[in-house]
Amino acid sequence: MKQEDAEDLQQKIMSAKFDFNDFLKQTRAVAQMGSMSRVLGMIPGMGKVTPAQIREAEKSLQIMEAMIDVMTPGS
């Protein structure tokens, strides 16, 4: 992630303007880091997560992504 993108994201979070599009952008950035198991392996204490839990989390993220993709912008 670029420094300017990280700063923009931080400002959105601090000003309560973080929206579904920002969330989707972040989940896609994490997905580009590699498989869910690899990403979770980078987080301390997450070694106890089972493969079944990882598959369920991946499925949930796909469902959330699809739901966000079909949303129309608010007026």
LUMFIPA-392287 format. One record per residue: residue number from 0; residue in one letter; x negated, y, z negated of N, C-alpha, C in turn. Coordinates in nm, 2 decimals. Last residue first. Layout:
residues N
resi=NUM	resn=A	n_x=X	n_y=Y	n_z=Z	ca_x=X	ca_y=Y	ca_z=Z	c_x=X	c_y=Y	c_z=Z;
...
end
This chain:
residues 75
resi=74	resn=S	n_x=2.81	n_y=0.82	n_z=0.23	ca_x=2.84	ca_y=0.95	ca_z=0.28	c_x=2.81	c_y=1.06	c_z=0.18;
resi=73	resn=G	n_x=2.57	n_y=0.55	n_z=0.26	ca_x=2.68	ca_y=0.63	ca_z=0.19	c_x=2.69	c_y=0.76	c_z=0.24;
resi=72	resn=P	n_x=2.50	n_y=0.33	n_z=0.52	ca_x=2.46	ca_y=0.44	ca_z=0.44	c_x=2.58	c_y=0.51	c_z=0.38;
resi=71	resn=T	n_x=2.61	n_y=-0.01	n_z=0.49	ca_x=2.61	ca_y=0.11	ca_z=0.56	c_x=2.57	c_y=0.23	c_z=0.47;
resi=70	resn=M	n_x=2.45	n_y=-0.33	n_z=0.46	ca_x=2.51	ca_y=-0.21	ca_z=0.40	c_x=2.51	c_y=-0.09	c_z=0.50;
resi=69	resn=V	n_x=2.30	n_y=-0.53	n_z=0.57	ca_x=2.43	ca_y=-0.51	ca_z=0.63	c_x=2.51	c_y=-0.39	c_z=0.57;
resi=68	resn=D	n_x=2.06	n_y=-0.53	n_z=0.42	ca_x=2.06	ca_y=-0.51	ca_z=0.56	c_x=2.19	c_y=-0.47	c_z=0.62;
resi=67	resn=I	n_x=2.15	n_y=-0.61	n_z=0.17	ca_x=2.11	ca_y=-0.48	ca_z=0.19	c_x=2.11	c_y=-0.44	c_z=0.33;
resi=66	resn=M	n_x=2.21	n_y=-0.88	n_z=0.22	ca_x=2.31	ca_y=-0.80	ca_z=0.18	c_x=2.28	c_y=-0.65	c_z=0.20;
resi=65	resn=A	n_x=1.95	n_y=-0.98	n_z=0.30	ca_x=2.06	ca_y=-0.98	ca_z=0.39	c_x=2.17	c_y=-0.89	c_z=0.35;
resi=64	resn=E	n_x=1.82	n_y=-0.94	n_z=0.05	ca_x=1.77	ca_y=-0.87	ca_z=0.17	c_x=1.88	c_y=-0.87	c_z=0.28;
resi=63	resn=M	n_x=1.96	n_y=-1.12	n_z=-0.11	ca_x=1.96	ca_y=-0.98	ca_z=-0.14	c_x=1.92	c_y=-0.90	c_z=-0.02;
resi=62	resn=I	n_x=1.89	n_y=-1.36	n_z=0.02	ca_x=2.03	ca_y=-1.32	ca_z=0.01	c_x=2.04	c_y=-1.17	c_z=-0.02;
resi=61	resn=Q	n_x=1.61	n_y=-1.36	n_z=-0.03	ca_x=1.67	ca_y=-1.36	ca_z=0.11	c_x=1.81	c_y=-1.32	c_z=0.11;
resi=60	resn=L	n_x=1.61	n_y=-1.38	n_z=-0.30	ca_x=1.55	ca_y=-1.26	ca_z=-0.24	c_x=1.60	c_y=-1.25	c_z=-0.09;
resi=59	resn=S	n_x=1.72	n_y=-1.63	n_z=-0.34	ca_x=1.79	ca_y=-1.51	ca_z=-0.40	c_x=1.74	c_y=-1.39	c_z=-0.33;
resi=58	resn=K	n_x=1.51	n_y=-1.79	n_z=-0.23	ca_x=1.65	ca_y=-1.79	ca_z=-0.17	c_x=1.73	c_y=-1.67	c_z=-0.22;
resi=57	resn=E	n_x=1.31	n_y=-1.73	n_z=-0.41	ca_x=1.29	ca_y=-1.70	ca_z=-0.27	c_x=1.43	c_y=-1.69	c_z=-0.20;
resi=56	resn=A	n_x=1.42	n_y=-1.84	n_z=-0.64	ca_x=1.39	ca_y=-1.70	ca_z=-0.64	c_x=1.37	c_y=-1.65	c_z=-0.49;
resi=55	resn=E	n_x=1.43	n_y=-2.11	n_z=-0.57	ca_x=1.55	ca_y=-2.04	ca_z=-0.61	c_x=1.53	c_y=-1.89	c_z=-0.60;
resi=54	resn=R	n_x=1.15	n_y=-2.17	n_z=-0.55	ca_x=1.24	ca_y=-2.18	ca_z=-0.43	c_x=1.37	c_y=-2.10	c_z=-0.45;
resi=53	resn=I	n_x=1.07	n_y=-2.12	n_z=-0.81	ca_x=1.02	ca_y=-2.04	ca_z=-0.70	c_x=1.11	c_y=-2.05	c_z=-0.58;
resi=52	resn=Q	n_x=1.21	n_y=-2.33	n_z=-0.94	ca_x=1.24	ca_y=-2.19	ca_z=-0.98	c_x=1.19	c_y=-2.09	c_z=-0.87;
resi=51	resn=A	n_x=1.08	n_y=-2.55	n_z=-0.83	ca_x=1.22	ca_y=-2.53	ca_z=-0.81	c_x=1.26	c_y=-2.39	c_z=-0.84;
resi=50	resn=P	n_x=0.81	n_y=-2.52	n_z=-0.93	ca_x=0.84	ca_y=-2.50	ca_z=-0.78	c_x=0.99	c_y=-2.48	c_z=-0.75;
resi=49	resn=T	n_x=0.82	n_y=-2.32	n_z=-1.24	ca_x=0.83	ca_y=-2.45	ca_z=-1.16	c_x=0.85	c_y=-2.42	c_z=-1.01;
resi=48	resn=V	n_x=0.60	n_y=-2.13	n_z=-1.42	ca_x=0.71	ca_y=-2.13	ca_z=-1.33	c_x=0.71	c_y=-2.25	c_z=-1.24;
resi=47	resn=K	n_x=0.37	n_y=-2.10	n_z=-1.55	ca_x=0.46	ca_y=-2.20	ca_z=-1.60	c_x=0.59	c_y=-2.21	c_z=-1.52;
resi=46	resn=G	n_x=0.22	n_y=-1.89	n_z=-1.46	ca_x=0.18	ca_y=-2.03	ca_z=-1.42	c_x=0.28	c_y=-2.13	c_z=-1.46;
resi=45	resn=M	n_x=0.27	n_y=-1.64	n_z=-1.56	ca_x=0.37	ca_y=-1.70	ca_z=-1.46	c_x=0.33	c_y=-1.84	c_z=-1.41;
resi=44	resn=G	n_x=0.07	n_y=-1.54	n_z=-1.71	ca_x=0.18	ca_y=-1.60	ca_z=-1.78	c_x=0.28	c_y=-1.67	c_z=-1.69;
resi=43	resn=P	n_x=-0.02	n_y=-1.27	n_z=-1.49	ca_x=-0.05	ca_y=-1.35	ca_z=-1.61	c_x=0.07	c_y=-1.41	c_z=-1.67;
resi=42	resn=I	n_x=0.01	n_y=-1.31	n_z=-1.15	ca_x=0.07	ca_y=-1.24	ca_z=-1.27	c_x=0.04	c_y=-1.33	c_z=-1.39;
resi=41	resn=M	n_x=-0.07	n_y=-1.46	n_z=-0.94	ca_x=-0.15	ca_y=-1.34	ca_z=-0.97	c_x=-0.10	c_y=-1.27	c_z=-1.10;
resi=40	resn=G	n_x=0.13	n_y=-1.65	n_z=-0.90	ca_x=0.00	ca_y=-1.69	ca_z=-0.96	c_x=-0.09	c_y=-1.58	c_z=-1.00;
resi=39	resn=L	n_x=0.32	n_y=-1.50	n_z=-0.76	ca_x=0.34	ca_y=-1.53	ca_z=-0.90	c_x=0.22	c_y=-1.58	c_z=-0.97;
resi=38	resn=V	n_x=0.19	n_y=-1.52	n_z=-0.51	ca_x=0.21	ca_y=-1.39	ca_z=-0.57	c_x=0.23	c_y=-1.41	c_z=-0.72;
resi=37	resn=R	n_x=0.20	n_y=-1.79	n_z=-0.46	ca_x=0.07	ca_y=-1.73	ca_z=-0.47	c_x=0.09	c_y=-1.59	c_z=-0.54;
resi=36	resn=S	n_x=0.48	n_y=-1.84	n_z=-0.46	ca_x=0.40	ca_y=-1.91	ca_z=-0.56	c_x=0.26	c_y=-1.84	c_z=-0.57;
resi=35	resn=M	n_x=0.56	n_y=-1.69	n_z=-0.24	ca_x=0.60	ca_y=-1.65	ca_z=-0.37	c_x=0.52	c_y=-1.71	c_z=-0.48;
resi=34	resn=S	n_x=0.29	n_y=-1.63	n_z=-0.01	ca_x=0.40	ca_y=-1.70	ca_z=-0.06	c_x=0.43	c_y=-1.66	c_z=-0.20;
resi=33	resn=G	n_x=0.19	n_y=-1.29	n_z=0.06	ca_x=0.17	ca_y=-1.43	ca_z=0.07	c_x=0.30	c_y=-1.50	c_z=0.01;
resi=32	resn=M	n_x=0.22	n_y=-1.02	n_z=0.10	ca_x=0.11	ca_y=-1.06	ca_z=0.02	c_x=0.08	c_y=-1.21	c_z=0.03;
resi=31	resn=Q	n_x=0.46	n_y=-0.98	n_z=0.22	ca_x=0.35	ca_y=-0.98	ca_z=0.30	c_x=0.22	c_y=-1.02	c_z=0.23;
resi=30	resn=A	n_x=0.63	n_y=-0.97	n_z=0.00	ca_x=0.64	ca_y=-1.09	ca_z=0.08	c_x=0.52	c_y=-1.10	c_z=0.17;
resi=29	resn=V	n_x=0.58	n_y=-0.71	n_z=-0.09	ca_x=0.53	ca_y=-0.82	ca_z=-0.17	c_x=0.53	c_y=-0.95	c_z=-0.09;
resi=28	resn=A	n_x=0.70	n_y=-0.57	n_z=0.12	ca_x=0.56	ca_y=-0.56	ca_z=0.09	c_x=0.50	c_y=-0.67	c_z=0.01;
resi=27	resn=R	n_x=0.96	n_y=-0.65	n_z=0.08	ca_x=0.90	ca_y=-0.69	ca_z=0.20	c_x=0.75	c_y=-0.68	c_z=0.19;
resi=26	resn=T	n_x=1.01	n_y=-0.53	n_z=-0.17	ca_x=1.02	ca_y=-0.67	ca_z=-0.16	c_x=0.95	c_y=-0.72	c_z=-0.03;
resi=25	resn=Q	n_x=0.99	n_y=-0.26	n_z=-0.09	ca_x=0.90	ca_y=-0.31	ca_z=-0.18	c_x=0.90	c_y=-0.47	c_z=-0.18;
resi=24	resn=K	n_x=1.20	n_y=-0.23	n_z=0.09	ca_x=1.06	ca_y=-0.20	ca_z=0.14	c_x=0.96	c_y=-0.26	c_z=0.04;
resi=23	resn=L	n_x=1.41	n_y=-0.27	n_z=-0.08	ca_x=1.39	ca_y=-0.36	ca_z=0.03	c_x=1.25	c_y=-0.35	c_z=0.08;
resi=22	resn=F	n_x=1.39	n_y=-0.05	n_z=-0.25	ca_x=1.38	ca_y=-0.18	ca_z=-0.30	c_x=1.34	c_y=-0.28	c_z=-0.19;
resi=21	resn=D	n_x=1.44	n_y=0.15	n_z=-0.06	ca_x=1.31	ca_y=0.15	ca_z=-0.13	c_x=1.29	c_y=0.01	c_z=-0.19;
resi=20	resn=N	n_x=1.71	n_y=0.09	n_z=0.00	ca_x=1.61	ca_y=0.08	ca_z=0.10	c_x=1.47	c_y=0.08	c_z=0.05;
resi=19	resn=F	n_x=1.83	n_y=0.13	n_z=-0.25	ca_x=1.82	ca_y=-0.01	ca_z=-0.20	c_x=1.72	c_y=-0.02	c_z=-0.09;
resi=18	resn=D	n_x=1.63	n_y=0.38	n_z=-0.41	ca_x=1.75	ca_y=0.33	ca_z=-0.36	c_x=1.73	c_y=0.18	c_z=-0.31;
resi=17	resn=F	n_x=1.53	n_y=0.62	n_z=-0.64	ca_x=1.49	ca_y=0.49	ca_z=-0.59	c_x=1.62	c_y=0.42	c_z=-0.54;
resi=16	resn=K	n_x=1.57	n_y=0.85	n_z=-0.78	ca_x=1.62	ca_y=0.85	ca_z=-0.64	c_x=1.57	c_y=0.72	c_z=-0.57;
resi=15	resn=A	n_x=1.48	n_y=0.92	n_z=-1.04	ca_x=1.60	ca_y=0.84	ca_z=-1.03	c_x=1.66	c_y=0.84	c_z=-0.88;
resi=14	resn=S	n_x=1.24	n_y=1.03	n_z=-1.05	ca_x=1.35	ca_y=1.13	ca_z=-1.03	c_x=1.48	c_y=1.05	c_z=-1.01;
resi=13	resn=M	n_x=1.07	n_y=0.81	n_z=-1.08	ca_x=1.07	ca_y=0.91	ca_z=-1.19	c_x=1.19	c_y=1.01	c_z=-1.18;
resi=12	resn=I	n_x=1.11	n_y=0.69	n_z=-0.83	ca_x=1.14	ca_y=0.62	ca_z=-0.95	c_x=1.16	c_y=0.72	c_z=-1.07;
resi=11	resn=K	n_x=1.00	n_y=0.89	n_z=-0.66	ca_x=1.14	ca_y=0.84	ca_z=-0.64	c_x=1.19	c_y=0.77	c_z=-0.77;
resi=10	resn=Q	n_x=0.74	n_y=0.90	n_z=-0.75	ca_x=0.82	ca_y=1.02	ca_z=-0.76	c_x=0.97	c_y=0.98	c_z=-0.75;
resi=9	resn=Q	n_x=0.65	n_y=0.64	n_z=-0.67	ca_x=0.65	ca_y=0.68	ca_z=-0.81	c_x=0.74	c_y=0.80	c_z=-0.84;
resi=8	resn=L	n_x=0.67	n_y=0.66	n_z=-0.39	ca_x=0.76	ca_y=0.57	ca_z=-0.47	c_x=0.76	c_y=0.60	c_z=-0.62;
resi=7	resn=D	n_x=0.47	n_y=0.85	n_z=-0.35	ca_x=0.61	ca_y=0.88	ca_z=-0.31	c_x=0.71	c_y=0.79	c_z=-0.39;
resi=6	resn=E	n_x=0.25	n_y=0.71	n_z=-0.44	ca_x=0.29	ca_y=0.83	ca_z=-0.51	c_x=0.43	c_y=0.87	c_z=-0.47;
resi=5	resn=A	n_x=0.25	n_y=0.50	n_z=-0.25	ca_x=0.26	ca_y=0.47	ca_z=-0.39	c_x=0.31	c_y=0.59	c_z=-0.47;
resi=4	resn=D	n_x=0.20	n_y=0.65	n_z=-0.02	ca_x=0.33	ca_y=0.57	ca_z=-0.03	c_x=0.35	c_y=0.54	c_z=-0.18;
resi=3	resn=E	n_x=-0.05	n_y=0.74	n_z=-0.07	ca_x=0.06	ca_y=0.84	ca_z=-0.05	c_x=0.19	c_y=0.77	c_z=-0.07;
resi=2	resn=Q	n_x=-0.20	n_y=0.50	n_z=-0.07	ca_x=-0.19	ca_y=0.59	ca_z=-0.19	c_x=-0.07	c_y=0.68	c_z=-0.18;
resi=1	resn=K	n_x=-0.05	n_y=0.22	n_z=0.08	ca_x=-0.13	ca_y=0.34	ca_z=0.09	c_x=-0.10	c_y=0.42	c_z=-0.04;
resi=0	resn=M	n_x=-0.08	n_y=-0.12	n_z=0.00	ca_x=0.00	ca_y=0.00	ca_z=0.00	c_x=-0.09	c_y=0.12	c_z=0.00;
end
